[in-house]
Amino acid sequence: MVRPLLSACFLGATAMAVPSSAGATQLSWTDLADLALSSPVVVSAAVRRADRVGRSEASAVPPGQVRVLVRADLKAALKAPSLLPAAAAWLWQGPADGRGRTPFGKAAPVLVFAVPLVGGSDPETQPLRLVSPHGQVPWSAETEAIVRDILSQAIQPGAREWMVTAISDGFRTAGAISGASESQFFLATEGGKPMTLVVRRSPGVPASVAVATDDLVDRAAAVQPFTLVWRGLACGLPEALPALLAQNPDLADDYALARSSIGSCGRTVSPPR
């Protein structure tokens, strides 16, 4: 039964698309980055109780799933627009266990990615809305450390503007010695900031892949995995060059090398909208 805390703010959330959850789904680094960047509030908490929502407010819950109102004691705020009270509450929906209950119990430690809501009958409890079906994840010291590092990267200038959207242009030039070359790919990004992908080849050494996040290509540096720059490239680079650039087979080979070097994006779930 839903207690009075499920006031107008929660009832509104129930009427909309309520987040469902895959429970213990193992999220990748990119999944956690998507959640962290999309969330005004990121907190670690310990579940105090989970009250099942009545059928009248959970009629759309699919068979095998359960919707509950989670109340939790906040342990730490990794990100928040303002001071938070000592407790929070949110709706959670996901697969039930074999007994028809939530897969997490009392005192379960969780990491929560959410939007703060206004209202609620208890001023000491912050109502939240999960940003996605995977906005509540099991807490671990490793997961919290990863999210803290992502949030630290996110405050750097331009960090949110590095998601690649297209390849604007590119060219390949031969080096001063036989077998040496350099290819440059000019990238369009969500924030309009310049980004250039550089592939350099020299005889007798492996080809190198670097990226410049400003107009100074000479300062291009190796792409570091599990950074927001890497995420912008791995998740945003097109599978292939535009047709006009792909007419140059050497340029196409260098682009394929760069894509392989950067690696796959690693998303396992859809990012929050």
N, C-alpha and C positions, 0 to 999 in steps of 0.2 A: 504494500500500500504506500502511496506517495504521501509524504508528510507536507505540512504547510509551506516548507521551504520551496517546494515546486510551485512558485507563484507565477505571475503573468510572464515574467522573463523566460522561465523554463517552459511554460506552456506554449509560448510562441516558438521556441526552439523545437518543441515536439511536433508542432504543426508543420514545420519545414522539414527538409531532409535531415533527419537525425543521423549523426555519424554512426556507422556500424564499425565493428572492429574484428580483425582476424586474430585477436587475442595475442598469442605468443609468436606471431609471425616474426621471423628474423629480418629486421630491416638493415639495409646496406648503409654505407657512409653517405651516399647520395640521398637516400630516403631521409636520413636524419637531417641532412643539410636543407632539403626541401621543407621539412617540417619547421626547423629552427628559423629559417628566413621568412616563413609565412606567418609566424606566430608572434603576436604582441606580448604574450605571456608564456614563459617556459618555467615550470616549477618541478621540484621533486617533492613527493608527498607520500604519506602512509595512509592507506585506506582505513577509515574508521568503521564504515558500514556501507552496504550496497542494498538499497531497497528496490524491490522489483516494481516497475511501473504497472499500474492497473491496466486491464485489457482495453478500457475505454480510451486510454491515451497511448496504447501500443498495439492498435488493431493491425497496423501495417507491418509488424515484426514477422519476418519469414519463419516458417517452421524450423525448429532446431536452434533458433537464436533467442536471446533474452535482452530486454532493455531494463536498465536499472539507473537509479539515481545514486551516484557515488558521493559520499561525504568523506573528506580526507583532511588530515592535519598536514599543513605545509611545513616542509623541512628546510627548503632553500629556494630562493627565487633566482634563477639563472638570468632571467630577463623579465622586466615588467615596466609598464609606463609610469607606475606610481607605487607607493607602499601598499602592500596587501595585508589583509587580516591574517589571523593565525590558521584559518581553515578555508576550505573551498569546496564547491559541489558542482557536479556536472553530470550530464546524461551520457551513459555508455551503452552501446549495443554491440553484440557480437555472439559468436557461437557459444552455446551452453555446454557444460561438461556432461558427463554421463548421468549425473543426477538432476540435470535441468537447471543447474546453477551457473554462476559466472566462474570462469577459470581462475579467478583470483579471489583471495579470501581476506578476512580481517587482518589488518596490519601489513598487507602486501605493499612493498615499496614500488612506486610507479614514477615515471617521468611523464609530464603532461604538457602538451602543446595546445594552446587555447587562445580564445578571444574573451576578454572580460565582458560580462553582461551587467546591465544596471538593474536595480530592483532587488527582490529577495526579501524575505521577512526577517532575516537575521543579519544585523549589521556586522557581526563578527565572522560571517561566512561569505566569501566571494563567489558569486555564481559565474561559471565559465561555460563556454561552448567549445568543444574540441574542433580543431581546424580541419580535421579529416577523419575518415574511418580508422586511421592508425594514430590518432592524436594522443592516445594513452598507451605507453609501452612499459614493459617491466623495467624497473630501475636496476642498474648495476654501476659500479664505480667506473668501469670502462666506458659504458654508454654515456654517463654524465661527463666524463673527461672529453670524449669526442665532441659532444654538443657544446661544451664550454669553449673548446678550441674553435669550432665553427663560428660561434657567436663573437669570439675575439677577432677572427678574420673579418667578420661582417662589418665591424666598425671602422675598418680601414677605408680611406678615400677610394671611391669608385668600386668597392667590392661587390655591390649589388648590380653593377652595370656590365659585368663581364660575360654574360650569357650570349654566346654567338648565335646569330640568327641567319647569316648567309655569308657567302664568299663574294666579295665585291669585285676583286680583280686578282691577278697574279702574274708572275713572270719568272723565267729561269735564265740565269747568265752563267757562262763558262768562266772558270777561274784562270789565273795566270799560268798554271801548270796543267799538263794533260791529266784529265780525269777529275779535276776539281770543278765544283759548281756550287751555285747557291740559288735556291728557289724561295720566293717570298709570296705569301698568300695574304691579301688584305681582307680583313674580316669585318663584317657589320655586327654590331652588338645591340642588345636591348636598350642600353643607356646612351648609345651613340658615341661611346669612347673608342678611340683607335686601338686596334689590336692587329698584330702581324705575326703570322706563323712562318718560321724560317727553317729551311732544311739545307744543311751544308754538307757537302761531300768532299773528301780529300783522299788521294790514293793511299792505300795501306792502313787506313783507320776507319772505324765504323762511322756511318753517317750520323750527324747530330740533329736533333729537333729542338728548337727553342721558340720562345714567344716573347714579343715585346708588347707591353701594355700601355705604351705611349707612342709618340711619333719618332722616337730615337731607336731605330732598328739595331744600331750598334750595341745597344744595351740589352738585346734579347737574351733571355736566360732559359736554362733547361726547365721544362714543364715538371713541376713537383706534384706527385699524385696526392690525392686527398686534400686539395686546396680548392678555394672557390674559383681560381683561374682554371685549374684542371677540370672542375665540374662544368664551367662554361664552355670549354672546348669539347670535352667528352660527350656532353649531353646536347650540344648545339651544332657541332660541325656536321654538314651534310655528308651523306654516304659517299658522294662522288662530286667531282668538280662540275661547274656549269659546262654545258656542251662546248662553248667556244674555247674555254681553257683546256678542256679535255682533248682537244685536237692535237695538243702537244704531248706526245706519249711520255717524254721524260718528265714533264711537269706533272702529269697524271701519276707516274710512278712515285715521284717525291711526295705527292699528296697522300697516296696510299700508304707510304712508309710512315708519314706523320700520323695518320689515323691509327695505324697499328701500334706505333710507339705510345701514343696517348692512352689507348685502350678504350674499353667499353664504358658506358656511363654508369652502369651498375644499378639502375633503378629496378626495384622489384614491385613497387606499388605506384599508382598514379599520384602525382604531386598535388598538394592542396590547390584549390581554385581560388 
